Each structure stands twice: as C-alpha cells, then as structure tokens.
C-alpha cells in the first residue's frame, strides 16, 4: 500500500528508517535483562546485515534489492526468535 499511496522513494526511505530503529530495539533485550550474550551477539550480526540490505535498497533502487531485503526480513525475525529461545534455555 505505501508504494501506491506515497511512492517508491518514500517507501525506500521509510524502510531504511524502520530498519535503523528495529536493530537497537531488538538489541535492547540484552541490557534489559531479558536475553543473554548469545542473543545479543546474534541479534547484532543479523541486524548489521539487515541494515546493509536496507542501505543497499536505498542506494540501488532495484526490485531485486527489495526482494532480497523482504526475504531476509522473514529470516531475520525467525532467527531472532530462535536465538531468544536458545538463549532462554541456556540461562535456565
């Protein structure tokens, strides 16, 4: 909906901003005491790759870059939850 309503450039810009906000929020579970170091390191690495793809989309402006980011975002969320489950079982 956003590309139709606001245009492709605005959509790419918002994807980048939301990615920039998502990474520190996902990392905040560690200092809050809800996750351990395993989750933090994994979330950091996954987040850096997500940001790389978001910046790539902003720079390249191709449909291939958009699909790469979309596919990775699904993997990113799944991997974060798996890391959180593994980390929780290691702490207990």
N, C-alpha and C positions, 0 to 999 in steps of 0.2 A: 504494500500500500504506500509506503513512504516514497519510493521512487516515482510513483504515479502522481502523488499529491505534491511533492516538494522538489522532485528532480533528482537526477543521478548524483550530481556533485554534492548536494546537501546530504544525500543518503550516505555517500562515502565519508563525508565529514563526521556525521553522527556515529557511524560505525567505529571510526577511529577514536572519537571521544569516549564512547561507551566502553571500548576495549581498554583505553587508558584508565578509566575508572574501575573496571572489573578486576584488573590484576591486583591493585593494592587491597581491594575489598576481600578478594579471595585469600590474600596473604595475611589479612588481619586475624584470621582464626588462630594463628600461632601465638601472637602476643596476648591475645585474649584468653589463652589457656585452653582452648577447645580442640587444639591439634598439636601434634608434636613436630619434631625437627624433620622427620621423613616427609610429612605432608608439606611442610614449608619449602623444603628444597625442591620437591617435585612440582609444587604449585608455581614456584619461581621459574623453573625451567620451562614448564608448559606455558606460563604467562608470557615469558620473553618471546617464545615462538609465536604466540597469538599476536603480540604487538608487532612483531616483524611482518606477519601476514597482513595486518591492518595497515601498516605503513606502506607495504607493497601495493595494496589495493588503492590507496590514496594516490600513490605515485604513478602506477601503471594504467589504471582506469580500464582494465580489460575484464571481460566476462569470465575468463579463465581464473584470474586472480580472485574474483568474487566467489566463484565456486570452490576454489581452494580454501578460502577463509571459512566459507559455510561448512564444508566437510570437516575441517579441523575444529571448528567450534563445537560440533557434536562430539568429536573425540575428546576435546578439551574438558567438557563438562563430565563425560563419563569417567575420564582418567582422574579428575579431581575427586569425584565421589568414591572411586575405588581406592585412591590414596588415603582418603579420610577413613574409610572402613578398615584398611590395613593398619593405619596408624592407631586407630582406636583399639584394635585388638592387640597391638604391641604394647600399648600403655597399660591395658588391663592385665 
